[in-house]
């Protein structure tokens, strides 16, 4: 598959558009065909290099991803091949005290798509199923479209974290 990678830290000149192996998925992951990937400030920080943080090289950036599920692991039950999805880039273990209390960003295993694991500046990206948002699922469960749901949840999360 084609991807935009970098082999060393630096400015935009270190980016290279090249062939890389297609990612393999685990039992709890899906393979997403990337349809869009936004530039995020994290992409610039990672590409430039951050003191004390080791990024595996060569590396594929891209944490803000939208696409279509092309393959699903055997443990994946709530999305299927052909579903349109958005990626919530934070990835945690899902079973530690922090995760179970709703503070998954405090998980010792917390990572992000495109940070220390390959991201969406490629034709395909492997994503743990818990990091997906399926707009059709949201619409089916709530009768609302994602653009109606996300602002309310963001306000709620911001309020709860500030309280």
ChimeraX attribute file (.defattr): number of C-alpha atoms within 10 A of each C-alpha:
attribute: neighborCount
match mode: 1-to-1
recipient: residues
	/A:1	11
	/A:2	14
	/A:3	22
	/A:4	20
	/A:5	23
	/A:6	21
	/A:7	14
	/A:8	16
	/A:9	20
	/A:10	15
	/A:11	13
	/A:12	11
	/A:13	8
	/A:14	14
	/A:15	19
	/A:16	13
	/A:17	12
	/A:18	12
	/A:19	12
	/A:20	15
	/A:21	9
	/A:22	15
	/A:23	15
	/A:24	13
	/A:25	18
	/A:26	16
	/A:27	12
	/A:28	15
	/A:29	21
	/A:30	29
	/A:31	24
	/A:32	30
	/A:33	22
	/A:34	21
	/A:35	16
	/A:36	15
	/A:37	19
	/A:38	13
	/A:39	13
	/A:40	13
	/A:41	10
	/A:42	16
	/A:43	20
	/A:44	16
	/A:45	14
	/A:46	19
	/A:47	23
	/A:48	15
	/A:49	16
	/A:50	11
	/A:51	6
	/A:52	6
	/A:53	9
	/A:54	11
	/A:55	18
	/A:56	13
	/A:57	13
	/A:58	12
	/A:59	23
	/A:60	28
	/A:61	28
	/A:62	27
	/A:63	26
	/A:64	21
	/A:65	25
	/A:66	22
	/A:67	22
	/A:68	20
	/A:69	23
	/A:70	16
	/A:71	19
	/A:72	24
	/A:73	17
	/A:74	12
	/A:75	12
	/A:76	17
	/A:77	10
	/A:78	11
	/A:79	19
	/A:80	16
	/A:81	13
	/A:82	13
	/A:83	16
	/A:84	21
	/A:85	23
	/A:86	21
	/A:87	22
	/A:88	19
	/A:89	21
	/A:90	18
	/A:91	20
	/A:92	22
	/A:93	15
	/A:94	17
	/A:95	11
	/A:96	15
	/A:97	12
	/A:98	16
	/A:99	17
	/A:100	12
	/A:101	11
	/A:102	11
	/A:103	14
	/A:104	20
	/A:105	15
	/A:106	14
	/A:107	19
	/A:108	12
	/A:109	12
	/A:110	14
	/A:111	16
	/A:112	19
	/A:113	25
	/A:114	25
	/A:115	23
	/A:116	17
	/A:117	19
	/A:118	25
	/A:119	28
	/A:120	29
	/A:121	26
	/A:122	25
	/A:123	18
	/A:124	25
	/A:125	26
	/A:126	23
	/A:127	27
	/A:128	23
	/A:129	22
	/A:130	19
	/A:131	18
	/A:132	21
	/A:133	17
	/A:134	18
	/A:135	17
	/A:136	17
	/A:137	18
	/A:138	14
	/A:139	14
	/A:140	10
	/A:141	8
	/A:142	11
	/A:143	12
	/A:144	14
	/A:145	14
	/A:146	16
	/A:147	9
	/A:148	11
	/A:149	15
	/A:150	11
	/A:151	11
	/A:152	11
	/A:153	11
	/A:154	11
	/A:155	11
	/A:156	12
	/A:157	12
	/A:158	11
	/A:159	10
	/A:160	9
	/A:161	9
	/A:162	7
	/A:163	6
